[in-house]
Protein backbone atom coordinates (compact mmCIF):
# COMPACT_ATOMS: atom_id res chain seq x y z
CA UNK A 1 0.00 0.00 0.00
CA UNK A 2 1.38 3.40 -0.98
CA UNK A 3 2.05 6.09 1.59
CA UNK A 4 -0.84 8.22 0.26
CA UNK A 5 -3.27 5.29 0.39
CA UNK A 6 -2.10 4.39 3.90
CA UNK A 7 -2.63 7.97 5.00
CA UNK A 8 -6.14 7.97 3.54
CA UNK A 9 -6.98 4.77 5.41
CA UNK A 10 -5.53 6.17 8.60
CA UNK A 11 -7.56 9.39 8.68
CA UNK A 12 -10.72 7.42 7.97
CA UNK A 13 -9.96 5.10 10.88
CA UNK A 14 -9.37 8.14 13.08
CA UNK A 15 -12.78 9.51 12.15
CA UNK A 16 -14.46 6.13 12.76
CA UNK A 17 -12.75 5.98 16.15
CA UNK A 18 -14.03 9.48 16.92
CA UNK A 19 -17.59 8.37 16.10
CA UNK A 20 -17.24 5.46 18.50
CA UNK A 21 -15.82 7.68 21.23
CA UNK A 22 -18.62 10.20 20.76
CA UNK A 23 -21.22 7.52 21.37
CA UNK A 24 -19.27 6.39 24.43
CA UNK A 25 -19.40 9.96 25.76
CA UNK A 26 -23.12 10.20 25.08
CA UNK A 27 -23.85 6.84 26.67
CA UNK A 28 -21.84 7.85 29.73
CA UNK A 29 -23.85 11.07 29.99
CA UNK A 30 -27.04 9.06 29.65
CA UNK A 31 -26.04 6.83 32.53
CA UNK A 32 -24.70 9.58 34.79
CA UNK A 33 -27.14 12.44 34.23
CA UNK A 34 -29.80 11.34 31.78
CA UNK A 35 -30.55 12.63 28.27
CA UNK A 36 -33.73 13.41 26.38
CA UNK A 37 -34.55 12.35 22.84
CA UNK A 38 -33.83 15.92 21.72
CA UNK A 39 -30.40 15.70 23.32
CA UNK A 40 -29.63 12.52 21.39
CA UNK A 41 -30.97 13.89 18.11
CA UNK A 42 -28.98 17.11 18.25
CA UNK A 43 -25.80 15.38 19.43
CA UNK A 44 -25.96 12.79 16.65
CA UNK A 45 -26.79 15.47 14.09
CA UNK A 46 -23.77 17.45 15.25
CA UNK A 47 -21.62 14.32 14.95
CA UNK A 48 -22.74 13.78 11.36
CA UNK A 49 -21.92 17.38 10.46
CA UNK A 50 -18.56 17.03 12.20
CA UNK A 51 -17.64 13.96 10.17
CA UNK A 52 -18.74 15.62 6.93
CA UNK A 53 -16.71 18.72 7.74
CA UNK A 54 -13.58 16.72 8.54
CA UNK A 55 -13.95 14.62 5.39
CA UNK A 56 -14.54 17.67 3.20
CA UNK A 57 -11.86 19.84 4.75
CA UNK A 58 -9.15 17.30 5.38
CA UNK A 59 -10.02 14.27 3.28
CA UNK A 60 -8.82 16.00 0.13
CA UNK A 61 -5.27 15.80 1.43
CA UNK A 62 -5.53 12.01 1.79
CA UNK A 63 -3.29 12.07 4.86
CA UNK A 64 -3.60 11.39 8.55
CA UNK A 65 -5.47 14.03 10.52
CA UNK A 66 -2.33 14.71 12.53
CA UNK A 67 -1.62 15.11 16.26
CA UNK A 68 -2.89 18.68 16.67
CA UNK A 69 -6.11 18.04 14.76
CA UNK A 70 -6.69 14.88 16.79
CA UNK A 71 -6.66 17.03 19.92
CA UNK A 72 -9.12 19.42 18.28
CA UNK A 73 -11.24 16.41 17.32
CA UNK A 74 -11.21 15.30 20.97
CA UNK A 75 -12.40 18.78 21.92
CA UNK A 76 -15.17 18.44 19.35
CA UNK A 77 -16.38 15.26 21.04
CA UNK A 78 -16.55 17.05 24.38
CA UNK A 79 -18.57 19.80 22.69
CA UNK A 80 -20.92 17.10 21.43
CA UNK A 81 -21.54 16.18 25.05
CA UNK A 82 -22.22 19.82 25.93
CA UNK A 83 -24.73 20.05 23.08
CA UNK A 84 -26.52 16.93 24.33
CA UNK A 85 -26.70 18.29 27.89
CA UNK A 86 -27.88 21.75 26.84
CA UNK A 87 -30.58 20.26 24.60
CA UNK A 88 -31.65 18.04 27.49
CA UNK A 89 -31.80 20.80 30.09
CA UNK A 90 -33.02 23.86 28.16
CA UNK A 91 -36.73 22.96 28.32
CA UNK A 92 -36.35 22.07 32.01
CA UNK A 93 -34.24 22.99 35.01
CA UNK A 94 -30.85 21.30 34.93
CA UNK A 95 -30.06 18.95 37.77
CA UNK A 96 -26.83 19.59 39.72
CA UNK A 97 -25.25 16.58 38.00
CA UNK A 98 -26.19 17.82 34.54
CA UNK A 99 -24.89 21.29 35.34
CA UNK A 100 -21.63 19.91 36.69
CA UNK A 101 -21.10 17.68 33.65
CA UNK A 102 -21.75 20.57 31.28
CA UNK A 103 -19.21 22.76 33.05
CA UNK A 104 -16.58 20.00 33.31
CA UNK A 105 -16.83 19.12 29.60
CA UNK A 106 -16.66 22.79 28.62
CA UNK A 107 -13.68 23.49 30.89
CA UNK A 108 -11.71 20.54 29.53
CA UNK A 109 -12.52 21.65 25.98
CA UNK A 110 -11.24 25.16 26.70
CA UNK A 111 -8.06 23.82 28.35
CA UNK A 112 -7.35 21.63 25.33
CA UNK A 113 -7.84 24.70 23.15
CA UNK A 114 -4.50 25.90 24.48
CA UNK A 115 -2.85 22.58 23.65
CA UNK A 116 -3.67 21.86 20.01
CA UNK A 117 -2.04 25.05 18.71
CA UNK A 118 1.17 24.37 20.60
CA UNK A 119 1.24 20.76 19.37
CA UNK A 120 0.77 21.99 15.80
CA UNK A 121 3.76 24.30 16.15
CA UNK A 122 5.94 21.69 17.90
CA UNK A 123 5.20 19.05 15.29
CA UNK A 124 5.22 21.54 12.40
CA UNK A 125 1.79 20.37 11.29
CA UNK A 126 0.02 23.73 11.26
CA UNK A 127 -2.49 24.08 8.43
CA UNK A 128 -5.34 26.28 7.26
CA UNK A 129 -7.71 23.38 7.91
CA UNK A 130 -6.45 22.99 11.47
CA UNK A 131 -6.83 26.70 12.24
CA UNK A 132 -10.38 26.77 10.82
CA UNK A 133 -11.29 23.53 12.59
CA UNK A 134 -10.15 24.98 15.91
CA UNK A 135 -12.14 28.20 15.45
CA UNK A 136 -15.31 26.36 14.45
CA UNK A 137 -15.21 24.12 17.53
CA UNK A 138 -14.73 27.19 19.75
CA UNK A 139 -17.71 28.84 18.09
CA UNK A 140 -20.00 25.82 18.45
CA UNK A 141 -19.12 25.48 22.14
CA UNK A 142 -19.86 29.17 22.75
CA UNK A 143 -23.16 28.94 20.88
CA UNK A 144 -24.30 25.84 22.79
CA UNK A 145 -23.53 27.41 26.16
CA UNK A 146 -25.11 30.71 25.09
CA UNK A 147 -28.37 29.04 24.08
CA UNK A 148 -28.62 27.33 27.45
CA UNK A 149 -27.88 30.55 29.33
CA UNK A 150 -30.26 32.61 27.21
CA UNK A 151 -33.03 30.28 28.35
CA UNK A 152 -32.12 30.12 32.02
CA UNK A 153 -30.30 33.39 32.77
CA UNK A 154 -30.12 36.19 30.20
CA UNK A 155 -30.35 36.72 26.41
CA UNK A 156 -27.06 38.65 26.73
CA UNK A 157 -25.32 35.30 26.37
CA UNK A 158 -26.49 35.14 22.76
CA UNK A 159 -24.39 38.21 21.94
CA UNK A 160 -21.31 36.13 22.71
CA UNK A 161 -22.56 32.94 21.10
CA UNK A 162 -23.97 34.44 17.90
CA UNK A 163 -21.47 37.23 17.20
CA UNK A 164 -19.25 35.24 14.85
CA UNK A 165 -22.16 33.65 13.00
CA UNK A 166 -23.80 37.04 12.44
CA UNK A 167 -20.45 38.33 11.20
CA UNK A 168 -20.17 35.44 8.73
CA UNK A 169 -23.75 36.01 7.59
CA UNK A 170 -22.94 39.66 7.03
CA UNK A 171 -19.95 38.68 4.92
CA UNK A 172 -22.34 36.91 2.55
CA UNK A 173 -24.13 40.20 1.98
CA UNK A 174 -21.16 42.58 2.13
CA UNK A 175 -18.10 40.88 0.55
CA UNK A 176 -15.75 43.49 2.00
CA UNK A 177 -16.20 41.77 5.37
CA UNK A 178 -14.03 39.00 3.90
CA UNK A 179 -11.01 41.30 3.64
CA UNK A 180 -8.27 39.67 5.74
CA UNK A 181 -6.93 41.60 8.70
CA UNK A 182 -3.65 41.24 10.59
CA UNK A 183 -3.74 38.86 13.53
CA UNK A 184 -4.48 40.57 16.84
CA UNK A 185 -3.68 39.03 20.20
CA UNK A 186 -6.51 41.05 21.76
CA UNK A 187 -8.98 39.35 19.40
CA UNK A 188 -7.91 35.94 20.68
CA UNK A 189 -7.97 37.05 24.31
CA UNK A 190 -11.47 38.49 24.01
CA UNK A 191 -12.69 35.30 22.36
CA UNK A 192 -11.22 33.23 25.17
CA UNK A 193 -12.66 35.48 27.87
CA UNK A 194 -16.07 35.25 26.22
CA UNK A 195 -15.96 31.48 26.52
CA UNK A 196 -14.78 31.66 30.11
CA UNK A 197 -17.61 34.07 30.95
CA UNK A 198 -20.15 31.64 29.51
CA UNK A 199 -18.72 28.76 31.55
CA UNK A 200 -18.64 30.89 34.69
CA UNK A 201 -22.30 31.82 34.26
CA UNK A 202 -23.27 28.21 33.47
CA UNK A 203 -21.56 26.99 36.67
CA UNK A 204 -24.00 29.00 38.81
CA UNK A 205 -21.35 29.61 41.46
CA UNK A 206 -22.60 33.12 42.18
CA UNK A 207 -25.83 35.11 42.20
CA UNK A 208 -27.72 35.78 38.98
CA UNK A 209 -27.00 39.56 38.97
CA UNK A 210 -23.26 38.91 39.21
CA UNK A 211 -23.38 36.28 36.46
CA UNK A 212 -25.39 38.62 34.23
CA UNK A 213 -22.86 41.37 34.91
CA UNK A 214 -20.03 39.10 33.82
CA UNK A 215 -21.93 38.22 30.64
CA UNK A 216 -22.59 41.92 29.98
CA UNK A 217 -18.90 42.80 30.24
CA UNK A 218 -17.92 39.88 28.01
CA UNK A 219 -20.63 40.74 25.49
CA UNK A 220 -19.45 44.35 25.36
CA UNK A 221 -15.88 43.19 24.73
CA UNK A 222 -17.02 40.87 21.93
CA UNK A 223 -19.04 43.64 20.29
CA UNK A 224 -16.03 45.96 20.55
CA UNK A 225 -13.74 43.35 18.98
CA UNK A 226 -16.00 42.62 16.03
CA UNK A 227 -16.91 46.28 15.65
CA UNK A 228 -13.26 47.29 15.49
CA UNK A 229 -12.60 44.69 12.79
CA UNK A 230 -15.64 45.77 10.78
CA UNK A 231 -14.55 49.41 10.89
CA UNK A 232 -11.02 48.44 9.83
CA UNK A 233 -12.34 46.38 6.91
CA UNK A 234 -14.70 49.14 5.83
CA UNK A 235 -11.85 51.64 5.81
CA UNK A 236 -9.88 49.34 3.51
CA UNK A 237 -12.68 49.64 0.96
CA UNK A 238 -12.36 53.44 0.81
CA UNK A 239 -10.24 54.90 -1.99
CA UNK A 240 -6.85 56.18 -0.89
CA UNK A 241 -6.65 59.95 -0.53
CA UNK A 242 -3.63 62.10 -1.08
Residue pairs with C-beta under 8 A, 6 or more apart in sequence:
1 9
4 62
4 63
5 62
7 62
7 63
7 64
8 59
8 62
8 63
10 63
10 64
11 58
11 59
11 62
11 63
11 64
11 65
14 64
14 65
14 70
14 73
15 51
15 54
15 55
15 65
18 50
18 51
18 73
18 76
18 77
19 47
19 51
21 74
21 77
22 43
22 47
22 77
22 80
25 77
25 78
25 80
25 81
26 35
26 40
26 43
26 80
26 81
26 84
29 35
29 81
29 84
29 85
29 101
32 97
32 101
33 85
33 88
33 95
33 97
33 98
33 101
34 88
34 95
34 98
35 43
35 84
35 85
35 88
36 87
36 88
36 91
38 87
38 88
38 91
39 83
39 84
39 85
39 87
39 88
40 84
41 87
42 83
42 84
42 87
43 80
43 81
43 83
43 84
43 87
46 79
46 80
46 83
46 140
47 80
50 76
50 80
53 133
53 136
54 65
54 73
54 133
57 129
57 132
57 133
58 65
58 69
58 129
58 133
61 129
65 73
66 120
66 123
66 125
66 127
66 130
67 119
67 120
67 123
67 125
68 116
68 117
68 119
68 120
68 123
68 125
68 126
68 130
69 116
69 120
69 125
69 127
69 129
69 130
69 133
71 112
71 115
71 116
71 119
72 112
72 116
72 130
72 133
72 134
72 137
74 112
75 109
75 112
75 113
75 116
75 137
76 137
76 140
78 105
78 106
78 108
78 109
78 112
79 105
79 109
79 137
79 140
79 141
79 144
81 101
81 105
82 102
82 105
82 106
82 109
82 141
82 144
82 145
83 140
83 144
85 94
85 98
85 101
85 102
85 105
86 102
86 144
86 145
86 147
86 148
88 98
89 95
89 98
89 99
89 102
89 148
90 147
90 148
90 151
90 152
93 152
94 102
94 148
94 152
99 202
99 203
99 204
102 145
102 148
102 202
103 199
103 202
103 203
106 141
106 145
106 195
106 198
106 199
106 202
107 199
109 137
109 141
110 141
110 192
110 195
110 196
110 199
113 134
113 137
113 138
113 192
116 130
116 134
117 134
119 125
120 126
120 127
120 130
138 191
138 195
139 164
139 165
141 195
142 160
142 161
142 164
142 194
142 195
142 198
143 161
143 162
143 165
144 161
145 157
145 161
145 195
145 198
145 199
145 202
146 157
146 158
146 160
146 161
146 162
146 198
147 157
147 158
147 161
148 157
148 202
149 157
149 198
149 201
149 202
149 215
150 156
150 157
150 158
150 161
153 201
153 208
153 211
153 212
153 215
154 211
154 212
154 215
156 212
156 215
156 216
156 219
157 198
157 201
157 215
157 219
159 219
159 222
159 223
160 194
160 195
160 197
160 198
160 215
160 218
160 219
160 222
161 198
163 222
163 223
163 226
164 226
167 177
167 226
167 230
170 177
171 177
171 178
176 233
176 234
176 236
176 237
177 230
177 233
179 233
179 236
179 237
181 229
181 232
181 233
186 225
187 225
187 229
190 221
190 222
190 224
190 225
191 222
191 225
193 218
193 221
194 218
194 219
194 221
194 222
196 218
197 214
197 215
197 217
197 218
198 215
198 218
200 206
200 211
200 214
201 211
201 212
201 214
201 215
204 211
